Amino acid sequence: MTSDIAALRKWNKLNKATQNRLLANAFCVDCFVTTIVDYEITLDKFGFVLRGKCKQCGKDVARVVEDDWFSHESE
């Protein structure tokens, strides 16, 4: 999967613990809360979007990461 370079720069500003927390907190219509695997990152008007597959069933899932997350990093 391909990712957007500008979105990757934003993603890389988050510490690993926050990245892992976001990856492990996606919604799947079948499994409910799941982990995103095989994901790509693209810019969105609110921040960026992680699009990938549900770790449990393999269906498409997505997670929006709002720009607001970056203000939480300094806390």
Beta strands, then each sheet from edge to edge (+ up, - down):
strand 1: 26-28
strand 2: 32-34
strand 3: 36-44
strand 4: 47-54
strand 5: 60-66
sheet 1: 1+ 2-
sheet 2: 3+ 4- 5+
end
